[in-house]
Every structure is written in C-alpha cells, then in structure tokens.
Amino acid sequence: MEFEHKRFGKCVVSDITQKQLEDFYRALKGSEHEPMPVWRGESVRHAVRLGILIEPKMEVDQVDKARPNLIIWLADCIAKTVAEAVEVDPLS
C-alpha cells in the first residue's frame, strides 16, 4: 500500500505475506502493555527488519533518531496495511 503525506512524503508498505505477518505479530508480542510511543517505535523497527516498510528506506537505528510524529505516521500506515491484509471481504 502507498500513503502520501504533505510533510513526510511517501510511505510504501509491502504486500504482507503470511510469514511476515506471523513474524511481525511474534515480534510485537508483549508490547501491548507498553506506552503507545514505545509500541509505535517497535512496530516501525520490526517492519524495517522484516522488509515490510519499503519506503522511506530506513535502517533500524534511524527509527531511534527519527521525529516522533514521523514514527506515528509510519506506524499508522503499517497498521492500516496489516488490517487490510487480515480482513476477509464478507461479500467475496
């Protein structure tokens, strides 16, 4: 999926495979008890590690140095893509 933001530019998230989804959920297991900024940072880090976040090109250490509002936006893009990947169309 592709997302555009006036300030942050483009976010491209891969078509998530079953393996990526499983690994992503395993990586985030237990972080649901963390404060939201921690969970968002972790979700972006894991998306980078797993090849889910395609653009912007980032390394894991760049997530730590990024502005919090960018991480919020990227985490939201990732969450929307994951939600779409696990949704079953009731009319299909």
C-alpha distance (Angstrom), angle and dihedral (degrees) to the residues before:
residue distance angle dihedral
M1 . . .
E2 3.75 . .
F3 3.77 126.8 .
E4 3.80 129.4 -175.4
H5 3.77 128.3 -154.4
K6 3.78 126.2 -175.8
R7 3.80 92.7 -134.8
F8 3.81 104.1 27.9
G9 3.79 100.7 38.1
K10 3.76 122.0 -145.8
C11 3.78 131.0 -4.8
V12 3.79 117.8 -167.4
V13 3.78 119.2 -172.1
S14 3.81 120.3 -171.2
D15 3.77 125.4 -116.5
I16 3.78 94.8 -93.2
T17 3.78 117.5 -124.4
Q18 3.79 124.0 -148.2
K19 3.83 90.4 -107.8
Q20 3.81 92.1 51.2
L21 3.80 90.3 48.3
E22 3.80 92.6 50.7
D23 3.80 92.5 46.9
F24 3.81 91.6 46.2
Y25 3.81 92.9 51.9
R26 3.81 91.9 45.2
A27 3.79 91.1 50.2
L28 3.80 91.8 51.6
K29 3.81 95.0 44.2
G30 3.79 109.3 126.8
S31 3.78 94.8 15.7
E32 3.81 92.0 96.8
H33 3.81 86.1 87.4
E34 3.80 92.6 55.7
P35 3.81 123.4 95.8
M36 3.81 112.7 -88.0
P37 3.84 95.4 -106.3
V38 3.82 89.5 55.3
W39 3.81 92.5 47.8
R40 3.80 92.0 49.3
G41 3.80 92.5 49.2
E42 3.80 91.0 48.6
S43 3.79 92.6 48.6
V44 3.81 91.4 52.6
R45 3.84 92.1 45.4
H46 3.80 91.5 51.5
A47 3.81 92.0 44.8
V48 3.81 88.3 54.0
R49 3.84 92.5 47.4
L50 3.80 93.5 47.5
G51 3.80 96.1 46.2
I52 3.79 92.7 -113.9
L53 3.81 94.5 121.6
I54 3.79 106.8 63.7
E55 3.79 100.9 168.0
P56 2.93 134.7 61.4
K57 3.78 89.3 41.0
M58 3.78 105.1 -126.9
E59 3.76 140.3 167.5
V60 3.79 119.6 -143.3
D61 3.82 92.9 -108.0
Q62 3.81 89.9 54.9
V63 3.79 89.5 63.0
D64 3.81 88.8 62.9
K65 3.81 90.9 53.4
A66 3.82 97.3 42.6
R67 3.78 124.2 105.4
P68 3.81 112.6 -95.5
N69 3.81 93.5 -123.2
L70 3.82 90.5 57.6
I71 3.81 90.4 51.0
I72 3.81 90.7 49.2
W73 3.80 90.5 52.8
L74 3.81 94.0 45.5
A75 3.82 91.7 47.5
D76 3.80 89.3 51.4
C77 3.82 91.2 50.6
I78 3.80 90.2 50.1
A79 3.82 92.3 46.9
K80 3.83 91.6 51.0
T81 3.80 90.7 50.6
V82 3.81 92.9 48.5
A83 3.81 90.2 48.0
E84 3.79 90.6 52.5
A85 3.81 91.5 47.1
V86 3.81 93.1 56.8
E87 3.79 97.2 39.7
V88 3.79 118.1 106.8
D89 3.78 115.2 -154.6
P90 3.82 105.5 -126.8
L91 3.79 90.9 -151.4
S92 3.78 95.7 55.8
